[in-house]
Amino acid sequence: MAYNPYAPPSRAAEREQPAIVGAQELVLAELGTRVLAKLIDIALLIAIASPGFVLAQADETSDLGGYLLLFGPPGLWIAQWVLISVSGQSLGKRWMGLRVITSKGAKIGFFRGVFLREWVMKAGSTILYGFPLLLDPFIALGKTRQCIHDHLADSLVIVAGSGGDPYR
């Protein structure tokens, strides 16, 4: 079925074509670039947590390792959540030149960017034994390249600075 710009709004019609803002079409992020951005975010978390684990194992009498584990990872998570809420980018997405926006082309905000995409997805994955996380990358092979968490938040991952980027 061809895209009809004159058709009445519907969920099926919206999913056929990427959002258009103004006269410019958004450039959707490639799956490989998205995966690399996520791996960067995971590597940052490991880099922040590793010193705490090493110190906690090496010297059981010192509390420094415990404090690093207590404050390091949560501090990184909070910083990432603030970045996503404000700019639509985690550190990994920023370094890979990607951005999260709504499917209508607006800024993502805290509710969609953090609450739905992160917290609800992780809670659902915990309840369903990690199955959504395993299935997530395969869902992104569709036309709109949306993962499960993108569908939950009605969001798209685009190349930052491309046409229609609301943060430009």
Secondary structure, DSSP 8 states (H G I E B T S, - for coil): ----TTS---HHHHHHS--EETTEE--B--HHHHHHHHHHHHHHHHHHHHHHHHHHHH-TT-SHHHHHHHHHHHHHHHHHHHHHHHHS--HHHHHHTEEEEETTS-B-HHIIIIIIIIIIHHHHHHHTTTHHHHHHHHHTTSTT---HHHHHHTEEEEETTSTT-TT-
